[in-house]
Amino acid sequence: MKRHLACAVCLIILSVLPASAQFTRQLTADIPFGFYAGDKWLAAGEYKFLVNDNVVTVQSPEQPEALLFARHSANGDKNSAPSITFTKYSNDRIFLARLYNPAWSVTPDLVKSKREREVVSSRVVCRNRLETVVILARLSR
């Protein structure tokens, strides 16, 4: 009996592992300005954004990886193009905020990092107008 139970558990685990790998979604974009991905500053350049469950990985050949955590919201307009959204508090305070692809059933909204929460609560932001910057992205594999 124990042996059958152990085999059943192994089969369930093995069947779930390949399925979870299929949920990685990717976007690529040329970002023309430096930005924060979480608490990490990344220079302007081409980036690949990989989404796997609640973790977003930002990759570039010139930069070390940045890992961010996301919460998912319902996907919006299905007719829009894939895009990457940033929140701009000032010229040197631009934060990655959202990844969007109309083919995805949910959209990862990134959790504000400690640095971004500090910027939001600082007096510097009060004097500046908040902007949203959207960059068109390409689907990547």
C-alpha positions in Angstrom: 0.0 0.0 0.0 2.8 2.4 0.9 4.6 1.6 -2.3 1.5 2.4 -4.4 1.0 5.6 -2.5 4.7 6.6 -3.1 4.4 5.8 -6.8 1.2 7.9 -7.1 2.9 10.9 -5.3 5.9 10.6 -7.7 3.7 10.5 -10.7 1.8 13.6 -9.6 5.0 15.5 -8.9 6.5 14.5 -12.3 3.3 15.5 -14.1 3.3 18.9 -12.5 6.9 19.8 -13.2 6.7 20.1 -17.0 3.4 21.9 -16.7 4.9 24.7 -14.5 7.7 25.2 -17.0 5.1 26.0 -19.7 3.9 29.1 -17.9 7.1 31.1 -18.5 6.1 34.1 -20.6 8.6 36.5 -22.2 8.7 40.0 -23.6 11.7 41.8 -25.1 12.1 45.6 -25.4 14.7 48.3 -26.1 14.4 50.6 -23.1 15.8 54.1 -24.0 16.4 55.2 -20.4 17.8 53.9 -17.2 15.3 52.5 -14.7 14.8 50.6 -11.5 13.8 47.0 -11.5 12.9 46.7 -7.8 15.8 48.2 -5.9 18.3 47.6 -8.7 19.3 50.4 -11.2 19.5 49.2 -14.8 21.0 51.3 -17.6 19.3 51.9 -20.9 19.4 48.9 -23.3 17.7 45.8 -24.6 16.1 43.7 -22.0 14.3 40.4 -21.8 11.5 40.1 -19.3 10.5 36.6 -18.2 7.4 36.0 -16.2 7.0 32.7 -14.3 4.1 32.6 -11.8 4.7 35.6 -9.4 8.4 36.1 -10.3 9.6 38.4 -13.0 13.2 38.1 -14.2 14.8 41.0 -16.0 17.8 40.0 -18.2 20.3 41.8 -20.3 23.7 40.7 -21.8 25.4 43.7 -20.1 23.6 43.6 -16.7 23.2 41.0 -14.0 19.7 39.6 -13.6 17.1 41.4 -11.5 14.3 39.5 -9.8 11.0 41.1 -8.9 7.8 39.9 -7.4 4.4 40.5 -9.0 0.8 40.2 -8.1 -1.6 39.3 -11.0 -4.5 41.3 -12.2 -7.1 40.7 -14.9 -5.8 41.4 -18.4 -7.1 44.6 -20.0 -7.7 45.5 -23.6 -7.1 42.4 -25.8 -6.6 44.7 -28.8 -3.5 46.4 -27.4 0.1 45.6 -28.3 2.5 43.9 -25.9 4.0 46.6 -23.7 6.1 47.4 -20.7 4.9 50.2 -18.4 7.1 52.4 -16.1 6.2 54.9 -13.4 8.3 58.0 -13.7 8.6 60.2 -10.6 11.4 62.3 -11.9 14.2 61.9 -14.6 16.3 59.7 -12.4 13.4 57.9 -10.6 11.8 55.6 -13.1 10.5 52.2 -12.0 9.3 49.2 -13.9 5.6 48.8 -13.1 3.8 46.4 -15.4 4.2 43.9 -18.2 1.4 43.4 -20.7 0.6 41.0 -23.5 -2.9 40.6 -24.8 -2.5 36.9 -25.1 -1.9 36.4 -21.4 -4.9 35.7 -19.2 -3.5 37.7 -16.3 -1.0 40.6 -16.2 1.8 40.9 -13.7 1.7 44.2 -11.8 5.0 44.5 -10.0 5.1 45.0 -6.3 6.6 48.4 -5.3 10.1 48.0 -4.0 11.4 49.6 -0.8 13.2 52.2 -2.9 10.0 53.1 -4.8 8.0 53.3 -1.6 10.6 55.7 -0.2 10.5 57.8 -3.4 6.7 58.0 -3.2 6.8 59.2 0.4 9.6 61.7 -0.1 9.0 65.4 -0.6 10.8 65.3 -4.0 7.8 63.5 -5.6 5.4 66.0 -4.2 7.0 68.7 -6.4 7.1 66.6 -9.5 4.2 65.4 -11.7 3.9 61.6 -11.8 4.1 60.1 -15.3 3.4 56.7 -16.9 5.8 55.7 -19.7 4.8 52.8 -22.0 7.3 51.1 -24.2 6.1 48.7 -27.0 7.6 45.2 -26.5 8.2 42.2 -28.8 7.3 38.7 -28.0 10.4 36.6 -27.4 11.1 32.9 -27.1 
